[in-house]
Amino acid sequence: MKQTILVVEDDKMIRELISIYLNRVGYNVIQVEDGEKAKEAFFTYHPCLIILDLMLPRWSGEEFCIWVREQAKNEVSIIMLSAKARTADKIHGLKVGADSYLTKPFEPEELVANVEAVLRRSGLFCQKITSNGLCIKPRKGEVLLYDNQVNLTKHEFNLLYYLMENPNMVLSREQLVQHLYPNADRTILDRTIDAHIKKLREKIEDNPGSPERIKTVRGMGYKFVS
């Protein structure tokens, strides 16, 4: 699964350069130019790591960093970017919540190496799949819909994880039964799968403006729409 990185930088040229280099090495990159948009993107994309410029319009990088730590504690890594190169500035950035501090100007390869080093240290928290505000964390057994936790049963969780692991792929009822109940009678459990799907939809789709996430493909099965 691709790890998602949120780049918060008001300089368009720097923002796009960072994105180009991170895309090349396989990361899913989301770009925003100010702190307010970063807040919205945080709940929509549930990034593993944030590359955060310190000097931002509307909401400073420092304020956003503190807010992220209040929301997600240590589950999201933060690399702070700044033209301020004094030791005191670096220490302050780390104290307010950054995991790493990189001074401008920097080489893109240096940033990529920094990203990889930080993610190695926090890899456990980055094992998650996200789609349109929905985030599943298989190792922690958690599901988030934007900023709200979704309570699922064991079978609902495993079913959602299986569907999200195979986005836009039609999975037959037989495949779903085999995945959830490998030793049970399929004839009985077809209806059980339908019931699980119905419950999942109630929990992750029944909100105003929420997209259709689990689509029924008539005569074939179900697929998760990413």
C-alpha positions in Angstrom: 0.0 0.0 0.0 1.3 3.5 -0.9 2.1 5.8 2.0 0.4 9.2 1.7 2.4 12.4 2.3 0.8 15.8 2.8 3.0 18.7 1.5 2.0 22.0 3.0 4.0 24.8 1.3 2.9 28.1 0.0 5.6 28.3 -2.7 4.2 26.5 -5.7 7.5 25.8 -7.3 8.9 24.2 -4.1 5.7 22.3 -3.5 5.6 20.8 -7.0 9.3 20.0 -6.9 8.9 18.1 -3.6 5.9 16.2 -5.1 7.8 15.2 -8.3 10.6 13.7 -6.3 8.3 11.9 -3.8 6.1 10.5 -6.6 9.2 9.1 -8.3 10.0 7.0 -5.3 6.4 5.7 -4.9 4.7 7.9 -2.4 1.1 9.2 -2.8 1.5 13.0 -2.5 -1.2 15.6 -1.6 -0.4 19.3 -2.1 -1.9 22.3 -0.3 -0.7 25.8 0.1 -1.9 27.0 3.5 -2.8 25.8 7.0 -6.6 25.9 6.6 -6.5 23.7 3.5 -4.0 21.5 5.3 -6.5 20.9 8.1 -9.2 19.8 5.6 -6.7 17.5 3.8 -5.5 16.0 7.1 -9.0 14.5 7.7 -9.6 13.6 4.0 -6.4 11.8 3.3 -5.1 10.7 6.7 -1.4 11.1 5.8 1.4 9.1 7.3 3.8 12.1 7.1 3.5 15.9 6.7 6.1 18.1 5.1 5.3 21.4 6.6 6.6 24.9 5.8 7.0 27.0 8.9 5.9 30.3 7.3 2.4 29.8 6.0 -0.5 32.2 5.2 -3.8 32.0 7.2 -2.5 29.5 9.8 1.2 29.2 10.6 3.2 26.0 10.3 3.9 26.1 14.0 0.1 26.4 14.8 -0.7 23.6 12.4 2.0 21.4 13.9 0.7 21.8 17.4 -2.9 21.1 16.2 -1.7 17.9 14.5 -0.1 16.7 17.7 -3.3 17.3 19.6 -5.3 15.4 17.0 -3.1 12.4 16.3 -0.3 12.6 18.9 2.6 10.6 17.5 0.7 8.7 14.7 1.7 11.2 12.1 5.3 12.2 11.3 6.2 15.9 10.6 9.2 17.3 8.7 9.4 21.0 9.2 10.8 23.2 6.5 12.2 26.7 7.2 14.6 29.3 6.1 15.4 29.9 9.8 18.7 28.1 10.3 19.6 29.1 13.9 20.0 26.2 16.3 17.4 27.8 18.6 14.9 27.8 15.8 15.5 24.1 15.1 15.2 23.2 18.7 11.9 25.2 18.9 10.5 23.4 15.8 11.3 20.0 17.4 9.8 21.0 20.7 6.5 22.0 19.2 6.1 18.6 17.5 8.3 18.2 14.4 10.2 14.9 14.0 12.8 16.5 11.8 13.8 20.0 10.8 15.2 20.9 7.3 16.5 24.3 6.4 15.9 26.0 3.1 17.4 25.8 0.5 17.8 22.0 0.5 18.5 19.4 -2.1 15.4 17.3 -3.1 17.4 14.1 -2.6 18.2 15.2 1.0 14.5 15.6 1.7 13.6 12.2 0.2 16.3 10.6 2.4 14.9 12.5 5.4 11.4 11.2 4.6 12.6 7.6 4.4 14.5 7.9 7.7 11.5 9.4 9.5 9.1 6.8 8.1 11.4 3.9 9.0 11.1 5.1 12.6 7.3 5.4 12.5 6.5 2.6 10.1 4.1 0.9 12.4 1.7 3.8 12.3 1.8 4.1 8.5 0.3 0.8 7.7 -3.1 2.1 6.7 -5.3 2.5 3.6 -7.2 5.7 2.9 -9.9 6.7 0.5 -12.0 9.9 0.4 -11.9 10.5 4.2 -12.1 6.8 5.1 -9.0 5.4 6.8 -8.5 1.8 8.0 -5.5 0.9 10.2 -5.2 -2.9 10.1 -2.5 -3.2 12.8 -4.4 -1.1 15.3 -7.9 -2.4 14.3 -9.2 1.1 13.8 -11.4 2.8 11.2 -11.8 6.5 10.9 -14.3 8.4 8.8 -12.8 11.9 8.5 -12.2 12.8 12.2 -14.7 10.3 13.7 -14.0 6.7 14.8 -16.2 4.0 13.2 -17.1 1.1 15.4 -17.1 -2.2 13.5 -17.5 -5.8 14.5 -14.6 -8.2 13.8 -16.2 -9.5 10.6 -17.2 -6.0 9.4 -13.6 -4.8 9.9 -12.1 -7.8 8.1 -14.6 -7.4 5.2 -13.9 -3.7 4.8 -10.1 -4.3 5.0 -10.4 -7.0 2.3 -12.4 -4.7 0.0 -10.1 -1.7 0.5 -7.0 -3.9 -0.1 -8.5 -4.6 -3.6 -9.9 -1.3 -4.7 -12.2 -1.2 -7.8 -11.9 -5.0 -8.1 -15.1 -7.0 -8.1 -15.1 -9.7 -5.4 -17.7 -12.4 -5.6 -19.7 -13.5 -2.6 -17.9 -16.8 -2.8 -14.5 -15.0 -2.4 -15.8 -12.9 0.5 -17.3 -16.0 2.2 -13.9 -17.8 1.8 -12.1 -14.9 3.3 -14.3 -14.4 6.3 -15.6 -18.0 7.0 -13.1 -20.4 5.3 -14.6 -23.5 6.8 -18.3 -22.7 6.7 -21.3 -23.6 4.4 -21.4 -21.0 1.6 -25.1 -21.4 0.8 -26.0 -20.1 4.3 -23.3 -17.4 4.4 -24.2 -15.6 1.1 -27.0 -13.9 3.0 -24.6 -13.2 5.9 -22.2 -11.4 3.5 -25.1 -9.2 2.2 -26.0 -8.4 5.9 -22.4 -7.4 6.6 -22.4 -5.2 3.5 -25.6 -3.5 4.5 -24.2 -2.7 8.0 -21.0 -1.4 6.6 -22.9 0.9 4.3 -24.9 2.2 7.2 -21.7 3.0 9.0 -19.5 4.5 6.3 -21.9 5.8 3.7 -25.1 7.1 5.4 -23.9 10.7 5.8 -25.0 13.8 3.9 -22.7 14.1 0.9 -20.9 10.8 1.6 -19.8 9.0 -1.6 -20.8 5.5 -2.6 -18.0 3.4 -1.3 -19.2 -0.2 -1.7 -20.8 -0.9 -5.0 -23.0 -3.9 -5.9 -22.1 -5.4 -9.2 -25.3 -7.3 -10.2 -24.7 -11.0 -10.7 -21.0 -10.7 -9.7 -20.5 -9.4 -6.2 -19.2 -6.2 -4.6 -16.3 -3.8 -5.1 -14.8 -0.9 -3.1 -14.9 2.3 -5.1 -11.7 4.4 -4.5 
